[in-house]
Amino acid sequence: MSIGTYKYALFIGFLGAVLTLFMITLYYIHLVYLEETPIERMRYTATIYASAIAFFTLSLSMNSMALLARREPKSSRLMAASTAATFIGYIFPCERLMRFSYLGALYETAIIAVIHVALLALSAMLLRRCLKTGFRSC
């Protein structure tokens, strides 16, 4: 294991946090500028966006705690929980895009989701690896 593994884990986790913050902002902007008609579709979309924002906010808070935990055993678990919350957060918008048959947007969202979840999962794995070695070689 290289000496910079811990630094890579933190950097990748930070990139995941930035992407999470971007997604929160993106869905919040979509939530604020919802269409006026039809009302049922607007309510459904607002619920979807609010759910995604809630899970992304949960992910961001766990990610931030993991990055601030610094060499604590809980940091890898917090990052893994952040990964799970991010994955769940993407389920809501993807389901909405499938329901309304927005396939182009669905593919784009799925690509972003895969990259986002992979970044957080990689950071969690690197933090776990450093934990197993006792941070001696990290």
C-alpha positions in Angstrom: 0.0 0.0 0.0 1.3 3.4 -0.9 2.0 6.1 1.6 -0.7 8.4 0.2 -3.6 6.0 0.4 -5.2 7.9 3.3 -4.8 11.2 1.4 -6.3 9.7 -1.7 -9.2 8.4 0.4 -9.8 11.9 1.8 -9.4 13.6 -1.6 -11.9 11.2 -3.3 -14.3 11.6 -0.3 -14.0 15.4 -0.7 -14.8 15.0 -4.4 -17.8 12.9 -3.5 -18.9 15.6 -1.0 -18.6 18.3 -3.7 -20.7 16.3 -6.1 -23.3 15.6 -3.4 -23.5 19.4 -2.7 -23.9 20.0 -6.4 -26.7 17.5 -6.6 -28.5 19.0 -3.6 -28.3 22.4 -5.3 -29.4 21.1 -8.6 -32.5 19.4 -7.2 -33.3 22.4 -5.0 -33.2 24.7 -8.0 -35.5 22.2 -9.8 -37.8 22.2 -6.8 -38.1 26.0 -6.7 -38.9 26.3 -10.4 -41.5 23.6 -10.8 -44.1 24.0 -13.4 -47.6 25.3 -12.5 -49.6 22.6 -14.3 -50.8 19.9 -13.9 -51.0 20.0 -10.2 -50.7 16.2 -9.6 -47.6 16.0 -11.6 -46.1 19.0 -9.8 -46.8 17.5 -6.4 -45.3 14.2 -7.4 -42.2 15.9 -8.7 -41.9 18.1 -5.6 -42.1 15.0 -3.4 -39.4 13.2 -5.5 -37.0 16.2 -5.4 -37.6 16.7 -1.7 -36.8 13.0 -1.0 -33.6 13.2 -3.1 -32.5 16.4 -1.3 -33.1 14.8 2.1 -31.0 11.7 1.3 -28.3 13.7 -0.4 -28.2 16.0 2.7 -27.9 12.9 4.9 -25.1 11.7 2.7 -23.3 15.0 2.8 -23.5 15.2 6.6 -22.1 11.6 7.0 -19.4 12.3 4.4 -18.4 15.5 6.2 -18.2 13.6 9.5 -16.1 10.9 7.9 -13.7 13.4 6.5 -13.5 15.2 9.8 -13.1 12.0 11.9 -9.5 11.7 10.7 -8.0 8.2 11.2 -10.9 7.1 13.4 -12.3 3.6 12.9 -15.8 5.1 12.4 -14.6 7.1 9.3 -14.9 4.2 6.9 -18.3 3.2 8.3 -19.6 6.8 7.9 -18.3 6.9 4.4 -20.0 3.6 3.6 -23.3 5.0 5.1 -22.8 8.1 3.0 -22.5 5.9 -0.1 -25.7 4.0 0.8 -27.6 7.3 1.4 -26.4 8.6 -2.0 -27.5 5.5 -3.8 -31.0 5.7 -2.2 -31.1 9.4 -3.1 -30.7 8.6 -6.8 -33.5 6.1 -6.8 -36.2 8.8 -6.5 -35.2 10.9 -9.5 -34.5 7.9 -11.6 -37.9 6.4 -10.9 -39.5 9.8 -11.8 -37.6 9.9 -15.1 -38.6 6.3 -16.0 -42.3 7.1 -15.1 -42.4 10.1 -17.4 -40.3 8.4 -20.1 -37.5 10.9 -20.1 -34.9 8.3 -21.2 -32.2 10.8 -22.2 -32.2 12.4 -18.8 -32.5 9.0 -17.2 -29.2 7.8 -18.8 -27.5 11.0 -17.9 -28.7 10.8 -14.3 -27.7 7.1 -14.1 -24.1 7.9 -15.4 -23.8 10.7 -12.7 -25.2 8.3 -10.1 -22.7 5.6 -11.0 -19.7 8.0 -10.8 -20.9 9.6 -7.6 -21.6 6.3 -5.8 -18.3 4.8 -7.1 -16.3 7.8 -5.7 -17.9 7.4 -2.3 -17.5 3.6 -2.3 -13.8 3.9 -3.3 -13.2 6.4 -0.5 -14.9 4.1 2.0 -12.8 1.1 0.8 -9.5 3.1 1.0 -10.4 4.3 4.5 -11.2 0.7 5.5 -7.9 -0.5 4.1 -6.0 2.1 6.1 -8.0 1.1 9.2 -7.0 -2.6 8.7 -3.3 -1.6 8.5 -3.6 0.6 11.5 -2.7 3.7 9.4 1.0 2.6 9.6 1.5 2.7 5.8 -1.2 5.2 4.9 
